[in-house]
């Protein structure tokens, strides 16, 4: 699941930059890899790809700061 999310971030938010390295533990927001509009795209991808709904109350830094946090959140909702 983490590889799918990383591939999506690289392809959709960074034009498929092959040199870009993202690990599951990277701080996506603090590092500037993802900004607020990008995060909304990621949430839409998660909802479509994994068949879950992310309510506004769950759109928190704790759930979406890293790919690892996203995987944990998705797993808890399935």
N, C-alpha and C positions, 0 to 999 in steps of 0.2 A: 504494500500500500504506500509506503514512504517513497519508493521509486516512482510510482505513478504521480504523486504530488510534486516531487522534485522535477520530473520531466515536464509536467504542466507549467510549473513556475518558470522553468528555463525557456520552454517553447512559446508560451503565451505572453509572458511579462518581460522576457529578455531576448526575444527574436531568435531563439534557438542557439544562443551563444555557447558553442561547444567548449570554450575555455572556462566557463563559469562553473565553479565548484560550490555545491550546496550540500551540507550534511544535515541529517535529521535534527541535530542539536543547534544549528545556527540560528541566531536571533534575526529573524527575517525583517522585523520592523526597525529595530535599533541599528542594524547594519545598512539599512536603506535598500535591501533587496526587494522589499515589497512596501508599497505605500497604500494609503487607504482605499483608493479605487482598485488597486490590484488585489487587495484583500477581499473586496466584494466579489471580484471575478473568481477568486479561489473558493469562496463560500458557495457561489453558484455552481462551480465545478463539483464540489463535494456533494452538494444536494443532488445534482444530476447523476453523478457517477456512482454514488453509494446509496441512493434512494432514501435519503434522510432529509428532514427539514431542520434548519438551524434557526431557532427563534431568536429574536433580537436580544433577549436576556442572556443567551449563550454566546453572543458575539463579543467575547472578552479577550483581553491579552493572554490570559492564562490558557485559553483554549486554542489560540491561533498564533502564538509568538514564534513557535518552531514547528517544523514538520512533525517532529515527535509528539508535540502537544496535540496537533491536528489528528494524528493517527490514534492517540489515546481517546480523544473526544469522539471520533467516528466510531471506534470500537465500543464505546460506552452507549452509543445511540442505536446500534444495530441489534 
